[in-house]
Amino acid sequence: MLWGAAQGGALELRQDENGGARLRGRFPYNAEAILGDGPGARRIEVIAARAFAARIEAGEEIHLLSGHDYQKPLASTTAGTLTLRDGESGLELEARIDPGTTWARDFLEAHRAGLIRGLSPGFRVTPDGERIEARGGDLRRTITAANLFELSAVTRPAYSDAQIEARNWTPGEHSPESGLMRALNRWRA
């Protein structure tokens, strides 16, 4: 599974009348993320508009988690506590968080303290759901279709509009002899 994220300030929290909280967030599409800037080519990733549409439109279960941990669910579409709106400029979410679990209370307190502000999607790229191209000294990966499984509240989103650092990519099929494949293999964790 891959993760990407939207930068601090992406999550807005409001107190609910029942002691819970309402959380709003936005993951922007078409924003560049520089995932590697070491020797050789920079690695740039872009998630295209509506790349996550398939599972959202199909009404599949998608979770809101604390820190990509399925043991710390905060809301879900099937529970009726997570609503997603997918548009051309970004993916918006609204969640109702009940503080009835220790991890939900911990998340709410960490957010109030300004420690957790980022939003990061967990997804798998579909076959033929990416384009990889060389541009000057850069390698650019554009994700055009991916199965979204979860969104997470995180401390360090990695794009300039997102912050997560570790990625493990399994690029589309390429000939092992191709120079592009050799370059992509250097990106893997």
N, C-alpha and C positions, 0 to 999 in steps of 0.2 A: 504494500500500500504506500502511496506517496502522500506527502503533505505539502500544503502551501499555506499562506496566511495573509491576513490583512492587518495593516499596522495599527499601533496603539490609537485609541480613540474610536476604534471600529465597533466597540461594544458600548451600548448605553443601557444603564440599569435604572429602573424605577421601582419603587416600593409598591407592592400590591396591597389592596385593602384587606386581604386575608393573611397577611404576614409573609407572603411569598414575594416574589419579584418578577417583573417583566423585563426581559432582556431583548434588545434590538441590536442587530449587527448587519454588516455589509461586507461582502467579499467582491472587490472590483475585478472586472474582466479587462483584458487587453493591457494590463500593467506589466511592465518588464521587471523580471527578477534576475539579478546577477547572482548566480549560484556558485560561481567559481571565478576567481580573477587571478589565478596563479600563472606560472610559466606556461606559455603556449596560448591556446585560444581561451577567451572568456566563455563561460557557459551562461547563456541567457535563456530564461523560460518565460513563456507567455501563455496564459490560459484564455482561450478565445471565448467570445460571447456565447452564452448558452451551451458551453461544453458539458455542463452537468444536467442538461434538460431531460434526458431519457428517463432516469429513475425518478426524478421529481414529478414529471408529467404522468408516469405510470402509477404514481401513488405508492411507490415502494417505501419500506421503512428506512428512515434516516434518523440518526441520533445526534443530539447535541451532547458532547462529552466534556469532561474536565481533563485537559491535557492528553487527548487521544487515548484515554484509558476507558475501555468498555466496562470496567468495574466501577466507573464513576459517571453513570449517566445522569444528565441534568434534565433532559426533555427528549421527546421523540414524536415523529409524525404520527405513528400509529396510536400513541397514547393521547393524541390530540393536544399535546403541550408544545409542539413545535410547528410553526407555519413557515413555509419557504415560498418566496416569490422570485422567479428567475426572469431576468430581463436582459436587454442588450448591453447595459452598462455594468451590471453586477448581479450577484445573488444576495437577496435580502432575507433576513430571518427575524422572526419574533418568537420568543419562548416564554413560557410561564414556568418559573422555577420554584418548587416547593422546598422550603428549608428543612424538611423532615429527615434528611440524611446528613451524616457528618460531613461528607464531601461537598454537598450542596451548601451547607453553612460555611465551610472553609472557602469554597469558591466565592460566595457572596461577600464574605469579609475581605478576602484578598482583592476582589474587584473594588470594593469601597476604599481600600487602602491604596489603590492605584497600581497594584502589582500585576494584575491580569487585565490586559486591554486588547489583546490580539485575537483574531479569528483565523482558524486554519482548517481547510477542508482535507479530509482523508478520502482518497479515491484510487481507482485503478483505471489506467488508460485502456480503452477498447482497441481491438485490432484495427489498424488503419486510422486510429484516433490521434495521430500526431504527425507533424512535419518537422524534419530536422534539416537545417540548411546551414551552409557556411556563408558568412557575410563578412568580408574583410578578414580580420583576425579573430572573429567571433564564431561560435557555434550557437545557433538559435533553435530552440525547441518550442514549437507551438502546439499546445494540446487543444485539439478540436472536439474530441469526444471522450468522456471518461465517466465511469460509474461512480457516483458519489455515494459513500456509505455513512459518513459522519462529518460533522463540523465540530471543532473543538475550541474552547476558550483556552488561550495560551499566553504565556508570559513574554515570549520572544518571537514574534512573527518575523519572517526572513526577507520578504520582498521589500522594496522601498515603501510599497504599500502593503507589505506582508513580511513576516519574519519567522522563518524556520530555517535551521541550518543543515540538518542531515536529510539527505535524499538518497534513495536507492532506486535507480532507474533500470528498467528493462526495456531498452528501446525496441522499436519495430524490427522486423526481419531485415538484416543486411548481410551481405557476403562477408565472412570473417576476414577475407583478404583486403577489403576496402579500407582506404585510409580513414574514412569517416568512422567505421566501426572501431578501428584502433584508437581513435581519439575519444570515442564514447566510452570505451572500456576504462579509460583513465578516470572517468567521472564516478564510477561505481564505488560505493562504500564497501 
